[in-house]
């Protein structure tokens, strides 16, 4: 059995059992991939895939177990390469991050700017998507770090380290009645208006909807988007009242929008950064982790690796005072 055969096997799986597509991804020939697959099955005495004529039809029960172990082996091969890279060309390599639009637009620019100043030879790849799309990238082993809020159930293969807290803000056109109240806004006030907010996760009930439900209210959500800037555009059009992450309340928006604080209406959210427990963090990866979450120390990383579950990791940071990221306050972007 050769590592090349396992690499070809995983490429076939990751390309929808299409051998031609796998060969193109590997920059090799389709007959060569087919030959190595045949040799692997013959050596194992096991049929990994079912056939439909000359095409692959599905994965056998035994094949599924082989594929699972092949992924572990190839991940360890990558870890060995990373270990070697720590000694040779440590400041060269790549870093792939998957996150949501809000993090990419309002949180990461300063962090990435500092990282680039330290490591100009590192290639950065930033992928944006919903929590579900980020989870797909994790499953395909395409990224080093995932950064998101909530949806922990989608990321059982990752260690999730808390980064910071944030609250929601309400944005309305200047002069809107919700911005002229002489008291704190309530959920009953919001329930009387059409709402524009983020796309809801498919997994579980959103904390926003749950807050309304606890008050016996049904929010009138008329438009959802992944992008806070898109939400603001439709608020400007008068489509509805916007509900966004606090850090998305940009100072530049003050020209025509007003921010109504909503900390008392919705539970505080926590954004985390996640990586595989079996991943070897190269020095520049650890530096990125610390730039995003300065409270994480080398000792924390050691303890994380010895943790048996996410609950152990949560307990490790239970007494940590996380920073709170906010939006624009009197022309200054707040990040307590």
C-alpha positions as CSV (number, residue, x, y, z in Angstrom):
1,X,0.0,0.0,0.0
2,X,1.3,3.4,-1.0
3,X,0.5,6.9,0.3
4,X,-0.1,7.9,-3.3
5,X,-2.9,5.3,-3.5
6,X,-4.6,6.7,-0.4
7,X,-4.2,10.2,-1.8
8,X,-5.9,9.1,-5.1
9,X,-8.6,7.3,-3.1
10,X,-9.5,10.5,-1.1
11,X,-9.4,12.6,-4.3
12,X,-12.0,10.3,-5.9
13,X,-14.3,10.6,-2.8
14,X,-13.9,14.4,-2.6
15,X,-14.8,14.7,-6.3
16,X,-18.1,12.9,-6.1
17,X,-16.7,9.5,-7.2
18,X,-15.7,11.1,-10.5
19,X,-12.3,9.6,-11.4
20,X,-11.8,12.0,-14.3
21,X,-12.4,15.0,-12.0
22,X,-10.1,13.5,-9.4
23,X,-7.3,13.0,-12.0
24,X,-7.7,16.7,-13.1
25,X,-7.4,17.8,-9.5
26,X,-4.3,15.7,-9.0
27,X,-2.8,16.8,-12.3
28,X,-2.5,13.2,-13.5
29,X,-4.2,10.9,-15.9
30,X,-7.6,9.1,-15.4
31,X,-6.1,5.7,-16.4
32,X,-3.4,6.2,-13.8
33,X,-5.9,6.9,-11.0
34,X,-8.0,3.9,-12.0
35,X,-5.0,1.6,-12.0
36,X,-3.9,2.7,-8.5
37,X,-7.4,2.2,-7.2
38,X,-7.5,-1.3,-8.7
39,X,-4.2,-2.2,-7.2
40,X,-5.3,-0.9,-3.8
41,X,-8.5,-2.9,-3.9
42,X,-6.6,-6.0,-5.0
43,X,-4.0,-5.7,-2.2
44,X,-6.7,-5.2,0.4
45,X,-8.9,-7.9,-1.0
46,X,-11.8,-5.5,-0.6
47,X,-14.1,-3.7,-3.0
48,X,-14.1,0.0,-1.9
49,X,-16.7,1.2,-4.4
50,X,-19.7,-0.3,-6.1
51,X,-19.7,-0.1,-9.9
52,X,-22.2,1.0,-12.5
53,X,-20.6,0.0,-15.8
54,X,-17.3,1.9,-16.0
55,X,-18.4,4.4,-13.4
56,X,-18.3,4.3,-9.6
57,X,-21.8,4.0,-8.1
58,X,-21.2,4.3,-4.3
59,X,-19.1,3.4,-1.4
60,X,-19.3,-0.1,0.2
61,X,-19.5,-0.5,4.0
62,X,-15.9,-1.8,4.1
63,X,-14.9,1.0,1.8
64,X,-16.3,3.6,4.1
65,X,-14.1,2.4,6.9
66,X,-11.0,2.3,4.7
67,X,-11.7,5.9,3.6
68,X,-12.1,7.0,7.2
69,X,-8.7,5.6,8.2
70,X,-7.1,6.9,5.0
71,X,-8.2,10.5,6.0
72,X,-6.5,10.0,9.4
73,X,-3.3,8.7,7.8
74,X,-3.2,11.6,5.3
75,X,-3.8,14.2,8.1
76,X,-0.9,12.7,10.0
77,X,1.3,12.9,6.9
78,X,0.4,16.6,6.7
79,X,1.2,17.0,10.4
80,X,4.6,15.5,9.8
81,X,5.2,17.9,6.9
82,X,4.2,20.8,9.2
83,X,6.6,19.6,11.9
84,X,9.4,19.6,9.4
85,X,8.4,23.0,8.2
86,X,8.9,24.4,11.7
87,X,12.6,23.7,11.2
88,X,12.9,24.6,7.5
89,X,11.3,27.8,6.1
90,X,9.3,28.5,9.2
91,X,8.1,31.9,7.9
92,X,6.9,30.5,4.6
93,X,3.7,28.7,4.0
94,X,0.0,29.3,3.8
95,X,-2.9,29.9,6.2
96,X,-6.5,29.3,5.2
97,X,-9.3,30.8,7.3
98,X,-13.1,30.3,6.9
99,X,-15.4,32.8,8.5
100,X,-18.6,34.8,8.1
101,X,-18.9,38.2,6.4
102,X,-19.2,40.1,9.6
103,X,-15.8,38.8,10.9
104,X,-14.1,39.2,7.5
105,X,-15.4,42.8,7.1
106,X,-15.3,44.3,10.6
107,X,-13.0,42.2,12.8
108,X,-10.2,40.6,10.8
109,X,-8.8,43.5,8.7
110,X,-6.7,44.8,11.6
111,X,-5.7,41.3,12.7
112,X,-4.7,40.3,9.2
113,X,-2.8,43.6,8.7
114,X,-0.7,42.9,11.8
115,X,-0.2,39.2,10.7
116,X,1.0,40.3,7.2
117,X,3.4,42.7,8.7
118,X,5.0,39.9,10.8
119,X,4.8,37.2,8.1
120,X,5.0,38.8,4.6
121,X,5.9,35.4,3.0
122,X,2.8,33.6,4.3
123,X,0.0,33.2,1.7
124,X,-3.4,34.0,3.3
125,X,-6.6,32.5,2.0
126,X,-9.8,33.9,3.4
127,X,-13.1,32.1,2.7
128,X,-16.5,33.5,3.6
129,X,-19.8,31.7,4.1
130,X,-22.6,30.7,6.5
131,X,-21.9,28.4,9.4
132,X,-23.1,25.5,7.3
133,X,-20.7,26.4,4.5
134,X,-17.8,26.8,6.9
135,X,-18.6,23.4,8.3
136,X,-18.4,21.9,4.8
137,X,-15.0,23.4,4.3
138,X,-13.9,21.9,7.6
139,X,-15.2,18.5,6.6
140,X,-13.3,18.8,3.3
141,X,-10.1,19.6,5.3
142,X,-9.7,22.8,3.3
143,X,-8.9,25.3,6.1
144,X,-6.7,25.7,9.1
145,X,-9.0,28.0,11.2
146,X,-12.7,28.4,11.4
147,X,-14.1,31.6,12.9
148,X,-17.8,31.8,13.7
149,X,-20.5,32.5,16.3
150,X,-22.6,29.7,17.8
151,X,-23.5,26.6,15.8
152,X,-21.1,24.5,17.8
153,X,-23.1,21.4,16.9
154,X,-21.7,21.7,13.3
155,X,-18.1,21.6,14.4
156,X,-17.7,18.6,16.6
157,X,-14.3,17.8,15.0
158,X,-12.8,21.1,16.1
159,X,-11.5,22.6,19.3
160,X,-13.4,25.8,19.7
161,X,-11.6,28.6,21.6
162,X,-13.7,31.6,22.7
163,X,-12.4,34.9,21.2
164,X,-14.7,37.7,22.2
165,X,-18.3,38.7,23.1
166,X,-20.6,40.9,21.1
167,X,-24.2,42.2,21.3
168,X,-26.7,43.1,18.6
169,X,-27.5,46.6,17.5
170,X,-30.6,48.0,15.8
171,X,-30.1,50.3,12.8
172,X,-32.8,52.5,11.4
173,X,-32.9,55.5,9.0
174,X,-32.3,58.9,10.7
175,X,-35.4,60.2,12.3
176,X,-37.1,56.8,12.6
177,X,-39.6,56.5,15.4
178,X,-37.5,53.8,17.2
179,X,-34.6,56.2,17.5
180,X,-36.7,59.0,19.1
181,X,-38.2,57.0,22.0
182,X,-37.6,58.6,25.4
183,X,-37.0,55.1,26.9
184,X,-35.2,51.9,26.2
185,X,-36.5,50.0,23.2
186,X,-38.4,46.7,23.9
187,X,-39.1,43.6,21.9
188,X,-42.7,44.7,21.7
189,X,-41.5,47.8,19.9
190,X,-39.5,45.8,17.4
191,X,-42.3,43.3,16.8
192,X,-44.4,46.1,15.4
193,X,-42.0,46.7,12.5
194,X,-40.7,44.6,9.6
195,X,-37.2,43.3,10.4
196,X,-34.1,42.9,8.2
197,X,-31.4,40.7,9.7
198,X,-28.9,37.8,9.1
199,X,-29.7,34.5,7.4
200,X,-30.8,32.1,10.2
201,X,-28.8,28.9,10.7
202,X,-30.5,25.7,9.7
203,X,-29.4,24.0,12.8
204,X,-31.4,24.9,15.9
205,X,-33.4,28.0,16.8
206,X,-31.6,31.3,16.5
207,X,-31.1,33.3,19.7
208,X,-32.9,36.2,18.1
209,X,-36.1,34.2,17.4
210,X,-35.8,32.6,20.8
211,X,-35.8,36.1,22.5
212,X,-39.1,37.0,20.8
213,X,-40.6,33.6,21.5
214,X,-39.8,34.0,25.2
215,X,-42.0,37.1,25.2
216,X,-44.8,35.4,23.2
217,X,-44.0,37.4,20.1
218,X,-43.5,36.5,16.5
219,X,-40.9,38.7,14.7
220,X,-41.9,39.9,11.2
221,X,-38.6,39.1,9.4
222,X,-39.1,40.3,5.8
223,X,-35.6,40.0,4.5
224,X,-32.4,38.1,5.5
225,X,-28.9,38.3,4.2
226,X,-25.4,37.0,5.1
227,X,-23.8,40.5,4.6
228,X,-24.3,43.3,7.1
229,X,-23.7,45.8,4.4
230,X,-26.5,44.3,2.3
231,X,-28.8,44.6,5.4
232,X,-27.9,48.3,5.7
233,X,-28.7,48.9,2.1
234,X,-32.2,47.6,2.5
235,X,-32.7,49.5,5.7
236,X,-31.8,52.6,3.8
237,X,-34.5,51.7,1.2
238,X,-37.0,51.6,4.0
239,X,-37.6,47.8,3.8
240,X,-37.4,47.4,7.5
241,X,-35.6,47.8,10.8
242,X,-32.1,46.2,10.7
243,X,-30.7,44.0,13.4
244,X,-26.9,43.4,13.0
245,X,-23.9,42.5,15.1
246,X,-22.7,45.5,17.2
247,X,-19.3,45.7,15.4
248,X,-21.1,46.1,12.1
249,X,-22.4,49.5,13.2
250,X,-19.8,51.4,11.3
251,X,-18.9,55.1,12.0
252,X,-19.4,55.8,8.3
253,X,-23.1,54.8,8.6
254,X,-23.8,57.8,10.8
255,X,-24.5,60.0,7.8
256,X,-27.9,58.5,7.2
257,X,-28.4,55.8,9.8
258,X,-28.9,55.7,13.5
259,X,-27.9,53.0,15.9
260,X,-30.2,51.9,18.7
261,X,-28.4,49.7,21.3
262,X,-30.1,46.4,21.9
263,X,-27.9,44.8,24.6
264,X,-30.8,44.4,26.9
265,X,-33.0,42.7,24.3
266,X,-30.9,39.8,23.1
267,X,-28.4,37.5,24.8
268,X,-24.7,38.3,24.4
269,X,-23.0,36.2,21.7
270,X,-19.5,34.7,21.7
271,X,-17.3,34.4,18.6
272,X,-14.9,31.5,18.6
273,X,-11.9,30.3,16.6
274,X,-11.6,26.6,15.9
275,X,-9.0,24.2,14.7
276,X,-8.6,20.4,14.6
277,X,-7.4,18.7,17.7
278,X,-4.9,16.7,15.7
279,X,-3.5,19.7,13.9
280,X,0.1,20.8,14.5
281,X,0.1,24.6,14.9
282,X,3.1,26.1,13.3
283,X,4.5,29.2,14.9
284,X,2.8,31.6,12.5
285,X,-0.5,29.8,13.1
286,X,-0.2,30.2,16.8
287,X,0.6,33.9,16.3
288,X,-2.6,34.3,14.3
289,X,-4.5,32.5,17.1
290,X,-3.0,34.9,19.6
291,X,-3.8,38.0,17.5
292,X,-7.4,36.9,17.3
293,X,-7.6,35.8,20.9
294,X,-4.8,37.4,22.9
295,X,-5.8,35.6,26.1
296,X,-4.7,32.2,24.7
297,X,-1.2,31.2,26.0
298,X,1.1,28.4,25.0
299,X,0.1,26.6,28.2
300,X,-3.6,26.9,27.1
301,X,-2.7,25.1,23.8
302,X,-1.0,22.3,25.7
303,X,-4.0,21.9,28.0
304,X,-6.4,22.0,25.0
305,X,-4.6,19.1,23.4
306,X,-5.0,17.1,26.6
307,X,-8.7,17.9,26.8
308,X,-11.1,15.0,26.4
309,X,-14.0,17.1,25.2
310,X,-15.2,20.6,24.3
311,X,-16.6,20.8,27.8
312,X,-13.0,20.6,29.1
313,X,-12.0,23.4,26.8
314,X,-15.0,25.5,27.9
315,X,-14.0,25.0,31.6
316,X,-10.4,26.1,30.8
317,X,-11.7,29.5,29.8
318,X,-14.7,29.8,32.1
319,X,-13.0,32.4,34.3
320,X,-11.4,34.3,31.4
321,X,-12.6,37.9,30.9
322,X,-13.1,38.0,27.1
323,X,-13.0,41.4,25.3
324,X,-16.3,42.8,24.1
325,X,-16.5,44.1,20.6
326,X,-18.8,47.0,19.8
327,X,-19.6,49.4,17.0
328,X,-19.2,53.1,16.4
329,X,-19.6,55.3,19.5
330,X,-19.2,59.0,19.0
331,X,-17.2,58.5,15.9
332,X,-14.8,55.9,17.4
333,X,-15.1,52.2,16.8
334,X,-15.4,50.5,20.2
335,X,-13.6,47.3,21.2
336,X,-13.5,47.0,24.9
